[in-house]
Amino acid sequence: MNMIPIDKQAHFWSGATICLAISLFFPPAVGLITAIVLGALKEVWDGRGHGTKDVWDFVATGLGGVVGFVLILISEALR
């Protein structure tokens, strides 16, 4: 069975957490954008010799941000 690598899981949960945390104080779109931008900056940092640059890490972070964003929208719709 193919499992999702733990590194990608960490990126996913980081993106979701960033989005949800920022959305406590700002509109949800700001949380989503922040998660995506921080995911991109992390890969730029890695590409400058501080880790292994991987586009799939960026995708996983962004996807986590999207899931966090959707959860917020669902939560707001149910109020």
Buried (B, 14 or more C-beta within 10 A) or exposed (E): EEEEEEEBEBBBBBBBBBBBBBBEEEEBBEBBBBBBBBBEEBBEEBEEEEEEBBEEBBBBBBBBBBBBBBBBEEEEEEE
